[in-house]
Amino acid sequence: EEYESRTDDERVQLWTLGTFYYNTLGHQWRNNTNWMTNVTVCEWHGLTCDDYDDDDDDDDDEQGKKGMVTEIHLPNNRIRRDLPNEFTLLTKLRYLGLANNMLGRLDPLLFEMAELDVIDFDNNGIREIPNDIPRENNRLRELYLAENRISVLPNGIAALQKLEVLWLWGNSLVGTLPDFLAGMS
C-alpha cells in the first residue's frame, strides 16, 4: 500500500512496528515474513488485525479505520533487546505474545497500554517485575512470566487490579507468597 493513502493512525502504527522490528534486530528473527515490505501489516508474520470499518456505505469513497494491530504473536522467534518506548503507540493492542525469546526485561510502559489484556513473556530471561506499575488505565488480565529468572514479587504488582492469571512457575521465587496477593481477585 502507498504510504500517502494511509490514515494518520495507520502511519503511526507502521512507524511503531518498524521501530519494534529494528530495535529488536528483526533481520535476525527466525521468521520475519512480510515485515518491512509494502504489504499491509495484517499480512506480516505474527500480527492479527481488527477489521473495523465504520463506513456503512457500499461506495468506494474513503473508508473507516481498519487493519489496526490487535495481537502480536511471535514466540520462539529470536527477538532480543528491549521493546522501544514507541510500542505504547499501538493503541489497539490486546495481546502481546513474545514467549521464548530473549527480551531480558519487562518494561513498565507495557502496563500503561489501555487495551492490553494479555502479556506472554514466558522464558525470556526476565529478572524482575517492575515495581512502578501504574494503577490507572491498565486492564491487564493475564500475565505469563514462567521460566524466567524472577526472584522477588514487588508490591507494585498489586496495581494490576484486573489480573486473573499470573504464571510464575520455573522462576527463582522462594518463601511464602506476599500478603498483597491475597487481596487480588
Order of alpha helices (4+ residues) and beta strands (2+ residues): alpha-beta-beta-beta-beta-beta-beta
